[in-house]
Amino acid sequence: MAIFALIFGVVGLVSGFNESNMALATVYVGAGCAMLFFGGSIIAARFRAIQR
């Protein structure tokens, strides 16, 4: 799940930066950043759980 979130986050960012419509680009970049954040938080939570 974390891997898919990171992949879709990167796809969202790339799509957002290549989009000519500014409103749609903002949505893509925002969603991409959110997906990267959630994917990273899943990995961080798993890493913290392993260390305990």
PDB file with SEQRES, HELIX, SHEET and CRYST1 records, atoms N, CA, C and O in Angstrom:
SEQRES   1 A   52  MET ALA ILE PHE ALA LEU ILE PHE GLY VAL VAL GLY LEU          
SEQRES   2 A   52  VAL SER GLY PHE ASN GLU SER ASN MET ALA LEU ALA THR          
SEQRES   3 A   52  VAL TYR VAL GLY ALA GLY CYS ALA MET LEU PHE PHE GLY          
SEQRES   4 A   52  GLY SER ILE ILE ALA ALA ARG PHE ARG ALA ILE GLN ARG          
HELIX    1 AA1 ALA A    2  PHE A   17  1                                  16    
HELIX    2 AA2 MET A   22  GLN A   51  1                                  30    
CRYST1    1.000    1.000    1.000  90.00  90.00  90.00 P 1           1          
ATOM      1  N   MET A   1       0.829  -1.183   0.000  1.00  0.00           N  
ATOM      2  CA  MET A   1       0.000   0.000   0.000  1.00  0.00           C  
ATOM      3  C   MET A   1       0.874   1.247   0.000  1.00  0.00           C  
ATOM      4  O   MET A   1       0.573   2.224  -0.686  1.00  0.00           O  
ATOM      5  N   ALA A   2       1.945   1.212   0.762  1.00  0.00           N  
ATOM      6  CA  ALA A   2       2.842   2.365   0.809  1.00  0.00           C  
ATOM      7  C   ALA A   2       3.537   2.569  -0.532  1.00  0.00           C  
ATOM      8  O   ALA A   2       3.724   3.701  -0.978  1.00  0.00           O  
ATOM      9  N   ILE A   3       3.913   1.476  -1.167  1.00  0.00           N  
ATOM     10  CA  ILE A   3       4.576   1.576  -2.471  1.00  0.00           C  
ATOM     11  C   ILE A   3       3.635   2.188  -3.494  1.00  0.00           C  
ATOM     12  O   ILE A   3       4.045   3.055  -4.266  1.00  0.00           O  
ATOM     13  N   PHE A   4       2.380   1.751  -3.513  1.00  0.00           N  
ATOM     14  CA  PHE A   4       1.406   2.312  -4.452  1.00  0.00           C  
ATOM     15  C   PHE A   4       1.156   3.791  -4.165  1.00  0.00           C  
ATOM     16  O   PHE A   4       1.008   4.582  -5.096  1.00  0.00           O  
ATOM     17  N   ALA A   5       1.107   4.172  -2.895  1.00  0.00           N  
ATOM     18  CA  ALA A   5       0.909   5.576  -2.545  1.00  0.00           C  
ATOM     19  C   ALA A   5       2.084   6.418  -3.035  1.00  0.00           C  
ATOM     20  O   ALA A   5       1.886   7.521  -3.547  1.00  0.00           O  
ATOM     21  N   LEU A   6       3.295   5.911  -2.884  1.00  0.00           N  
ATOM     22  CA  LEU A   6       4.461   6.646  -3.360  1.00  0.00           C  
ATOM     23  C   LEU A   6       4.478   6.741  -4.887  1.00  0.00           C  
ATOM     24  O   LEU A   6       4.814   7.788  -5.440  1.00  0.00           O  
ATOM     25  N   ILE A   7       4.118   5.657  -5.564  1.00  0.00           N  
ATOM     26  CA  ILE A   7       4.088   5.667  -7.032  1.00  0.00           C  
ATOM     27  C   ILE A   7       3.037   6.650  -7.533  1.00  0.00           C  
ATOM     28  O   ILE A   7       3.321   7.466  -8.409  1.00  0.00           O  
ATOM     29  N   PHE A   8       1.821   6.579  -6.984  1.00  0.00           N  
ATOM     30  CA  PHE A   8       0.767   7.490  -7.425  1.00  0.00           C  
ATOM     31  C   PHE A   8       1.070   8.931  -7.020  1.00  0.00           C  
ATOM     32  O   PHE A   8       0.635   9.861  -7.700  1.00  0.00           O  
ATOM     33  N   GLY A   9       1.796   9.132  -5.944  1.00  0.00           N  
ATOM     34  CA  GLY A   9       2.211  10.471  -5.562  1.00  0.00           C  
ATOM     35  C   GLY A   9       3.165  11.079  -6.576  1.00  0.00           C  
ATOM     36  O   GLY A   9       3.038  12.249  -6.938  1.00  0.00           O  
ATOM     37  N   VAL A  10       4.115  10.285  -7.029  1.00  0.00           N  
ATOM     38  CA  VAL A  10       5.055  10.757  -8.051  1.00  0.00           C  
ATOM     39  C   VAL A  10       4.325  11.013  -9.364  1.00  0.00           C  
ATOM     40  O   VAL A  10       4.593  12.009 -10.037  1.00  0.00           O  
ATOM     41  N   VAL A  11       3.407  10.125  -9.732  1.00  0.00           N  
ATOM     42  CA  VAL A  11       2.630  10.320 -10.956  1.00  0.00           C  
ATOM     43  C   VAL A  11       1.796  11.593 -10.865  1.00  0.00           C  
ATOM     44  O   VAL A  11       1.694  12.333 -11.844  1.00  0.00           O  
ATOM     45  N   GLY A  12       1.205  11.856  -9.715  1.00  0.00           N  
ATOM     46  CA  GLY A  12       0.424  13.070  -9.521  1.00  0.00           C  
ATOM     47  C   GLY A  12       1.272  14.321  -9.642  1.00  0.00           C  
ATOM     48  O   GLY A  12       0.855  15.304 -10.254  1.00  0.00           O  
ATOM     49  N   LEU A  13       2.460  14.287  -9.062  1.00  0.00           N  
ATOM     50  CA  LEU A  13       3.340  15.450  -9.166  1.00  0.00           C  
ATOM     51  C   LEU A  13       3.788  15.689 -10.600  1.00  0.00           C  
ATOM     52  O   LEU A  13       3.763  16.822 -11.081  1.00  0.00           O  
ATOM     53  N   VAL A  14       4.192  14.642 -11.272  1.00  0.00           N  
ATOM     54  CA  VAL A  14       4.628  14.787 -12.667  1.00  0.00           C  
ATOM     55  C   VAL A  14       3.478  15.270 -13.540  1.00  0.00           C  
ATOM     56  O   VAL A  14       3.666  16.141 -14.389  1.00  0.00           O  
ATOM     57  N   SER A  15       2.296  14.713 -13.340  1.00  0.00           N  
ATOM     58  CA  SER A  15       1.124  15.153 -14.114  1.00  0.00           C  
ATOM     59  C   SER A  15       0.788  16.609 -13.816  1.00  0.00           C  
ATOM     60  O   SER A  15       0.427  17.362 -14.721  1.00  0.00           O  
ATOM     61  N   GLY A  16       0.902  17.003 -12.572  1.00  0.00           N  
ATOM     62  CA  GLY A  16       0.594  18.370 -12.192  1.00  0.00           C  
ATOM     63  C   GLY A  16       1.553  19.380 -12.782  1.00  0.00           C  
ATOM     64  O   GLY A  16       1.139  20.457 -13.210  1.00  0.00           O  
ATOM     65  N   PHE A  17       2.826  19.044 -12.809  1.00  0.00           N  
ATOM     66  CA  PHE A  17       3.808  19.975 -13.349  1.00  0.00           C  
ATOM     67  C   PHE A  17       3.757  20.049 -14.874  1.00  0.00           C  
ATOM     68  O   PHE A  17       4.254  21.011 -15.459  1.00  0.00           O  
ATOM     69  N   ASN A  18       3.162  19.045 -15.526  1.00  0.00           N  
ATOM     70  CA  ASN A  18       3.048  19.049 -16.974  1.00  0.00           C  
ATOM     71  C   ASN A  18       1.678  19.494 -17.464  1.00  0.00           C  
ATOM     72  O   ASN A  18       1.435  19.526 -18.670  1.00  0.00           O  
ATOM     73  N   GLU A  19       0.786  19.836 -16.550  1.00  0.00           N  
ATOM     74  CA  GLU A  19      -0.580  20.221 -16.918  1.00  0.00           C  
ATOM     75  C   GLU A  19      -0.621  21.710 -17.285  1.00  0.00           C  
ATOM     76  O   GLU A  19      -0.024  22.543 -16.603  1.00  0.00           O  
ATOM     77  N   SER A  20      -1.333  22.031 -18.373  1.00  0.00           N  
ATOM     78  CA  SER A  20      -1.413  23.431 -18.802  1.00  0.00           C  
ATOM     79  C   SER A  20      -2.519  24.194 -18.065  1.00  0.00           C  
ATOM     80  O   SER A  20      -2.418  25.409 -17.892  1.00  0.00           O  
ATOM     81  N   ASN A  21      -3.566  23.497 -17.632  1.00  0.00           N  
ATOM     82  CA  ASN A  21      -4.648  24.126 -16.876  1.00  0.00           C  
ATOM     83  C   ASN A  21      -4.191  24.310 -15.428  1.00  0.00           C  
ATOM     84  O   ASN A  21      -3.886  23.334 -14.743  1.00  0.00           O  
ATOM     85  N   MET A  22      -4.145  25.558 -14.965  1.00  0.00           N  
ATOM     86  CA  MET A  22      -3.582  25.843 -13.647  1.00  0.00           C  
ATOM     87  C   MET A  22      -4.401  25.241 -12.506  1.00  0.00           C  
ATOM     88  O   MET A  22      -3.835  24.755 -11.527  1.00  0.00           O  
ATOM     89  N   ALA A  23      -5.723  25.268 -12.625  1.00  0.00           N  
ATOM     90  CA  ALA A  23      -6.567  24.711 -11.565  1.00  0.00           C  
ATOM     91  C   ALA A  23      -6.365  23.195 -11.463  1.00  0.00           C  
ATOM     92  O   ALA A  23      -6.241  22.659 -10.362  1.00  0.00           O  
ATOM     93  N   LEU A  24      -6.334  22.519 -12.586  1.00  0.00           N  
ATOM     94  CA  LEU A  24      -6.124  21.071 -12.588  1.00  0.00           C  
ATOM     95  C   LEU A  24      -4.708  20.720 -12.136  1.00  0.00           C  
ATOM     96  O   LEU A  24      -4.507  19.713 -11.458  1.00  0.00           O  
ATOM     97  N   ALA A  25      -3.734  21.536 -12.505  1.00  0.00           N  
ATOM     98  CA  ALA A  25      -2.360  21.304 -12.067  1.00  0.00           C  
ATOM     99  C   ALA A  25      -2.250  21.413 -10.551  1.00  0.00           C  
ATOM    100  O   ALA A  25      -1.525  20.643  -9.920  1.00  0.00           O  
ATOM    101  N   THR A  26      -2.967  22.365  -9.971  1.00  0.00           N  
ATOM    102  CA  THR A  26      -2.943  22.536  -8.516  1.00  0.00           C  
ATOM    103  C   THR A  26      -3.542  21.320  -7.815  1.00  0.00           C  
ATOM    104  O   THR A  26      -3.032  20.871  -6.789  1.00  0.00           O  
ATOM    105  N   VAL A  27      -4.618  20.796  -8.371  1.00  0.00           N  
ATOM    106  CA  VAL A  27      -5.243  19.599  -7.796  1.00  0.00           C  
ATOM    107  C   VAL A  27      -4.300  18.408  -7.885  1.00  0.00           C  
ATOM    108  O   VAL A  27      -4.144  17.662  -6.919  1.00  0.00           O  
ATOM    109  N   TYR A  28      -3.668  18.227  -9.052  1.00  0.00           N  
ATOM    110  CA  TYR A  28      -2.741  17.101  -9.220  1.00  0.00           C  
ATOM    111  C   TYR A  28      -1.545  17.205  -8.264  1.00  0.00           C  
ATOM    112  O   TYR A  28      -1.149  16.216  -7.647  1.00  0.00           O  
ATOM    113  N   VAL A  29      -0.984  18.391  -8.151  1.00  0.00           N  
ATOM    114  CA  VAL A  29       0.179  18.560  -7.270  1.00  0.00           C  
ATOM    115  C   VAL A  29      -0.233  18.368  -5.807  1.00  0.00           C  
ATOM    116  O   VAL A  29       0.500  17.749  -5.035  1.00  0.00           O  
ATOM    117  N   GLY A  30      -1.384  18.887  -5.427  1.00  0.00           N  
ATOM    118  CA  GLY A  30      -1.857  18.698  -4.050  1.00  0.00           C  
ATOM    119  C   GLY A  30      -2.116  17.239  -3.727  1.00  0.00           C  
ATOM    120  O   GLY A  30      -1.736  16.754  -2.661  1.00  0.00           O  
ATOM    121  N   ALA A  31      -2.763  16.541  -4.649  1.00  0.00           N  
ATOM    122  CA  ALA A  31      -3.026  15.113  -4.439  1.00  0.00           C  
ATOM    123  C   ALA A  31      -1.724  14.315  -4.445  1.00  0.00           C  
ATOM    124  O   ALA A  31      -1.568  13.373  -3.667  1.00  0.00           O  
ATOM    125  N   GLY A  32      -0.802  14.685  -5.309  1.00  0.00           N  
ATOM    126  CA  GLY A  32       0.488  13.999  -5.346  1.00  0.00           C  
ATOM    127  C   GLY A  32       1.261  14.173  -4.054  1.00  0.00           C  
ATOM    128  O   GLY A  32       1.849  13.219  -3.545  1.00  0.00           O  
ATOM    129  N   CYS A  33       1.262  15.384  -3.523  1.00  0.00           N  
ATOM    130  CA  CYS A  33       1.943  15.633  -2.249  1.00  0.00           C  
ATOM    131  C   CYS A  33       1.274  14.872  -1.108  1.00  0.00           C  
ATOM    132  O   CYS A  33       1.954  14.328  -0.238  1.00  0.00           O  
ATOM    133  N   ALA A  34      -0.047  14.835  -1.112  1.00  0.00           N  
ATOM    134  CA  ALA A  34      -0.770  14.096  -0.076  1.00  0.00           C  
ATOM    135  C   ALA A  34      -0.449  12.600  -0.143  1.00  0.00           C  
ATOM    136  O   ALA A  34      -0.246  11.954   0.885  1.00  0.00           O  
ATOM    137  N   MET A  35      -0.407  12.063  -1.357  1.00  0.00           N  
ATOM    138  CA  MET A  35      -0.096  10.635  -1.499  1.00  0.00           C  
ATOM    139  C   MET A  35       1.335  10.340  -1.057  1.00  0.00           C  
ATOM    140  O   MET A  35       1.589   9.322  -0.414  1.00  0.00           O  
ATOM    141  N   LEU A  36       2.259  11.217  -1.395  1.00  0.00           N  
ATOM    142  CA  LEU A  36       3.639  11.023  -0.936  1.00  0.00           C  
ATOM    143  C   LEU A  36       3.730  11.099   0.587  1.00  0.00           C  
ATOM    144  O   LEU A  36       4.467  10.333   1.208  1.00  0.00           O  
ATOM    145  N   PHE A  37       2.983  12.021   1.181  1.00  0.00           N  
ATOM    146  CA  PHE A  37       2.975  12.141   2.638  1.00  0.00           C  
ATOM    147  C   PHE A  37       2.405  10.882   3.289  1.00  0.00           C  
ATOM    148  O   PHE A  37       2.984  10.359   4.241  1.00  0.00           O  
ATOM    149  N   PHE A  38       1.273  10.393   2.780  1.00  0.00           N  
ATOM    150  CA  PHE A  38       0.652   9.210   3.368  1.00  0.00           C  
ATOM    151  C   PHE A  38       1.509   7.959   3.160  1.00  0.00           C  
ATOM    152  O   PHE A  38       1.625   7.128   4.061  1.00  0.00           O  
ATOM    153  N   GLY A  39       2.103   7.826   1.985  1.00  0.00           N  
ATOM    154  CA  GLY A  39       3.004   6.696   1.753  1.00  0.00           C  
ATOM    155  C   GLY A  39       4.210   6.743   2.669  1.00  0.00           C  
ATOM    156  O   GLY A  39       4.632   5.721   3.210  1.00  0.00           O  
ATOM    157  N   GLY A  40       4.765   7.936   2.840  1.00  0.00           N  
ATOM    158  CA  GLY A  40       5.901   8.087   3.746  1.00  0.00           C  
ATOM    159  C   GLY A  40       5.536   7.849   5.193  1.00  0.00           C  
ATOM    160  O   GLY A  40       6.338   7.308   5.954  1.00  0.00           O  
ATOM    161  N   SER A  41       4.332   8.246   5.587  1.00  0.00           N  
ATOM    162  CA  SER A  41       3.919   8.022   6.971  1.00  0.00           C  
ATOM    163  C   SER A  41       3.676   6.539   7.257  1.00  0.00           C  
ATOM    164  O   SER A  41       3.902   6.079   8.376  1.00  0.00           O  
ATOM    165  N   ILE A  42       3.219   5.798   6.260  1.00  0.00           N  
ATOM    166  CA  ILE A  42       3.063   4.348   6.434  1.00  0.00           C  
ATOM    167  C   ILE A  42       4.423   3.707   6.650  1.00  0.00           C  
ATOM    168  O   ILE A  42       4.588   2.871   7.538  1.00  0.00           O  
ATOM    169  N   ILE A  43       5.395   4.098   5.839  1.00  0.00           N  
ATOM    170  CA  ILE A  43       6.737   3.534   5.975  1.00  0.00           C  
ATOM    171  C   ILE A  43       7.345   3.932   7.320  1.00  0.00           C  
ATOM    172  O   ILE A  43       7.980   3.107   7.977  1.00  0.00           O  
ATOM    173  N   ALA A  44       7.158   5.180   7.734  1.00  0.00           N  
ATOM    174  CA  ALA A  44       7.695   5.633   9.021  1.00  0.00           C  
ATOM    175  C   ALA A  44       7.050   4.884  10.189  1.00  0.00           C  
ATOM    176  O   ALA A  44       7.734   4.531  11.150  1.00  0.00           O  
ATOM    177  N   ALA A  45       5.753   4.640  10.112  1.00  0.00           N  
ATOM    178  CA  ALA A  45       5.066   3.907  11.181  1.00  0.00           C  
ATOM    179  C   ALA A  45       5.556   2.465  11.264  1.00  0.00           C  
ATOM    180  O   ALA A  45       5.742   1.925  12.354  1.00  0.00           O  
ATOM    181  N   ARG A  46       5.761   1.851  10.111  1.00  0.00           N  
ATOM    182  CA  ARG A  46       6.286   0.477  10.118  1.00  0.00           C  
ATOM    183  C   ARG A  46       7.705   0.438  10.680  1.00  0.00           C  
ATOM    184  O   ARG A  46       8.058  -0.485  11.415  1.00  0.00           O  
ATOM    185  N   PHE A  47       8.513   1.431  10.339  1.00  0.00           N  
ATOM    186  CA  PHE A  47       9.885   1.491  10.827  1.00  0.00           C  
ATOM    187  C   PHE A  47       9.911   1.672  12.342  1.00  0.00           C  
ATOM    188  O   PHE A  47      10.709   1.040  13.033  1.00  0.00           O  
ATOM    189  N   ARG A  48       9.027   2.544  12.859  1.00  0.00           N  
ATOM    190  CA  ARG A  48       8.957   2.749  14.310  1.00  0.00           C  
ATOM    191  C   ARG A  48       8.452   1.510  15.029  1.00  0.00           C  
ATOM    192  O   ARG A  48       8.907   1.212  16.134  1.00  0.00           O  
ATOM    193  N   ALA A  49       7.518   0.781  14.423  1.00  0.00           N  
ATOM    194  CA  ALA A  49       6.983  -0.424  15.066  1.00  0.00           C  
ATOM    195  C   ALA A  49       8.028  -1.530  15.112  1.00  0.00           C  
ATOM    196  O   ALA A  49       8.056  -2.322  16.054  1.00  0.00           O  
ATOM    197  N   ILE A  50       8.878  -1.587  14.109  1.00  0.00           N  
ATOM    198  CA  ILE A  50       9.921  -2.612  14.083  1.00  0.00           C  
ATOM    199  C   ILE A  50      10.966  -2.336  15.158  1.00  0.00           C  
ATOM    200  O   ILE A  50      11.492  -3.269  15.765  1.00  0.00           O  
ATOM    201  N   GLN A  51      11.268  -1.072  15.393  1.00  0.00           N  
ATOM    202  CA  GLN A  51      12.313  -0.725  16.364  1.00  0.00           C  
ATOM    203  C   GLN A  51      11.884  -0.911  17.807  1.00  0.00           C  
ATOM    204  O   GLN A  51      12.744  -0.945  18.687  1.00  0.00           O  
ATOM    205  N   ARG A  52      10.608  -1.031  18.087  1.00  0.00           N  
ATOM    206  CA  ARG A  52      10.153  -1.189  19.473  1.00  0.00           C  
ATOM    207  C   ARG A  52      10.296  -2.574  19.970  1.00  0.00           C  
ATOM    208  O   ARG A  52       9.953  -2.856  21.118  1.00  0.00           O  
TER     209      ARG A  52                                                      
END                                                                             
